[in-house]
Amino acid sequence: MKGKADTSSKGEGRLKAAGGASKRKKAAAASGKPKRPPSAFFVFMSEFRQEYQAEHPNNKSVANVSKAAGEKWRSMSDADKAPYVEKAGQKKQDYEKTKATFDKKESTSSKKTKTQDDEGSDKSKSEVDDEDAGSDEENDEDDE
């Protein structure tokens, strides 16, 4: 019995470690920040992956697909790569527009929170100053 309990706790530890990384990714995605655009190679890779799977349906290795894609990409001429470079350029332009919009929204929302924080800190400064002045008067009365 004790051995089973130990193995289950080990498994839970692994799950917790794996879960932590995914939570960080979800938090970034939930913030609305746009995802970086793919390079020309990754645009090619998404298309190549589908072709490779159709030709090799029994292949389950991601490494084999990646190696084949890398070899094909290196053997391609610049003219063959041009459509992928163009698609990647278009995705980058879209990303830049989205990022600019996101940054603009972020800067306006951060200005609002800074203004609210500044107002709160000014109040606390004046309250602290009032308390200091009041304590000096009390000390003067105690001295007499």
Secondary structure per residue as TSV (DSSP state, phi and psi in degrees):
chain	resnum	aa	ss	phi	psi
A	1	M	-	360.0	-43.2
A	2	K	H	-64.1	-35.8
A	3	G	H	-63.2	-38.3
A	4	K	H	-66.6	-39.7
A	5	A	H	-64.9	-38.6
A	6	D	H	-65.9	-41.8
A	7	T	H	-69.3	-34.9
A	8	S	H	-69.0	-35.5
A	9	S	H	-69.1	-32.5
A	10	K	H	-65.0	-42.3
A	11	G	H	-62.7	-39.4
A	12	E	H	-64.7	-38.1
A	13	G	H	-61.6	-39.8
A	14	R	H	-66.2	-40.5
A	15	L	H	-65.0	-39.3
A	16	K	H	-64.6	-41.8
A	17	A	H	-64.5	-42.1
A	18	A	H	-69.1	-34.9
A	19	G	H	-68.1	-30.8
A	20	G	H	-63.1	-41.3
A	21	A	H	-67.4	-39.6
A	22	S	H	-69.8	-30.9
A	23	K	H	-64.8	-38.1
A	24	R	H	-65.5	-40.4
A	25	K	H	-65.7	-41.1
A	26	K	H	-64.9	-37.9
A	27	A	H	-63.9	-40.7
A	28	A	H	-66.4	-41.3
A	29	A	H	-68.6	-35.8
A	30	A	H	-69.6	-24.6
A	31	S	T	-70.9	-15.0
A	32	G	T	90.2	2.9
A	33	K	-	-65.8	132.0
A	34	P	-	-69.0	146.6
A	35	K	-	-80.7	141.1
A	36	R	-	-61.1	146.7
A	37	P	-	-74.4	152.6
A	38	P	-	-75.5	152.1
A	39	S	-	-76.3	173.1
A	40	A	H	-59.8	-37.1
A	41	F	H	-63.5	-41.2
A	42	F	H	-71.8	-29.7
A	43	V	H	-65.2	-44.8
A	44	F	H	-61.7	-43.4
A	45	M	H	-60.7	-40.4
A	46	S	H	-64.1	-37.7
A	47	E	H	-73.2	-43.4
A	48	F	H	-63.8	-38.2
A	49	R	H	-57.4	-42.0
A	50	Q	H	-65.7	-43.8
A	51	E	H	-62.6	-44.0
A	52	Y	H	-64.4	-41.0
A	53	Q	H	-65.1	-34.5
A	54	A	H	-68.1	-39.2
A	55	E	H	-77.0	-31.7
A	56	H	-	-126.6	72.7
A	57	P	T	-66.4	-22.5
A	58	N	T	-86.9	-7.2
A	59	N	-	-75.8	125.0
A	60	K	-	-113.7	2.1
A	61	S	-	-92.2	121.8
A	62	V	H	-68.7	-35.1
A	63	A	H	-61.0	-40.9
A	64	N	H	-63.7	-41.5
A	65	V	H	-64.3	-44.3
A	66	S	H	-64.2	-42.6
A	67	K	H	-63.4	-44.9
A	68	A	H	-63.5	-40.2
A	69	A	H	-65.7	-43.1
A	70	G	H	-61.8	-42.8
A	71	E	H	-64.3	-43.5
A	72	K	H	-65.7	-41.7
A	73	W	H	-60.5	-43.1
A	74	R	H	-66.4	-32.1
A	75	S	H	-82.5	-12.9
A	76	M	S	-75.2	147.4
A	77	S	-	-82.9	169.1
A	78	D	H	-62.0	-34.0
A	79	A	H	-66.3	-36.6
A	80	D	H	-70.3	-32.2
A	81	K	H	-80.5	-17.4
A	82	A	H	-53.4	-44.7
A	83	P	H	-62.0	-34.7
A	84	Y	H	-73.2	-37.4
A	85	V	H	-64.3	-40.0
A	86	E	H	-65.2	-44.0
A	87	K	H	-63.0	-41.6
A	88	A	H	-64.3	-38.9
A	89	G	H	-63.4	-40.5
A	90	Q	H	-65.0	-42.2
A	91	K	H	-65.2	-34.1
A	92	K	H	-68.3	-40.3
A	93	Q	H	-63.0	-43.1
A	94	D	H	-61.2	-41.2
A	95	Y	H	-62.9	-43.8
A	96	E	H	-60.3	-41.0
A	97	K	H	-64.6	-46.7
A	98	T	H	-63.1	-41.7
A	99	K	H	-65.8	-40.2
A	100	A	H	-62.3	-42.6
A	101	T	H	-62.8	-44.5
A	102	F	H	-63.1	-45.7
A	103	D	H	-62.9	-38.2
A	104	K	H	-63.6	-43.8
A	105	K	H	-64.4	-41.5
A	106	E	H	-63.8	-41.6
A	107	S	H	-68.5	-36.8
A	108	T	H	-70.3	-38.0
A	109	S	H	-71.8	-33.8
A	110	S	H	-71.9	-31.4
A	111	K	H	-65.6	-39.3
A	112	K	H	-63.3	-44.2
A	113	T	H	-69.4	-35.4
A	114	K	H	-65.1	-40.9
A	115	T	H	-62.6	-42.9
A	116	Q	H	-65.8	-40.3
A	117	D	H	-65.6	-40.4
A	118	D	H	-63.2	-41.6
A	119	E	H	-63.1	-42.1
A	120	G	H	-65.4	-38.4
A	121	S	H	-73.0	-32.8
A	122	D	H	-64.6	-40.6
A	123	K	H	-62.3	-43.7
A	124	S	H	-66.7	-33.6
A	125	K	H	-64.1	-44.1
A	126	S	H	-67.5	-36.5
A	127	E	H	-65.5	-40.3
A	128	V	H	-65.0	-42.0
A	129	D	H	-62.0	-41.3
A	130	D	H	-63.3	-40.7
A	131	E	H	-66.5	-39.4
A	132	D	H	-63.6	-42.8
A	133	A	H	-64.7	-40.9
A	134	G	H	-66.6	-36.8
A	135	S	H	-71.4	-30.1
A	136	D	H	-66.9	-40.8
A	137	E	H	-65.1	-39.2
A	138	E	H	-64.5	-40.9
A	139	N	H	-64.5	-36.1
A	140	D	H	-65.4	-38.1
A	141	E	H	-68.2	-36.0
A	142	D	H	-67.9	-32.3
A	143	D	H	-68.2	-30.2
A	144	E	-	-79.5	360.0
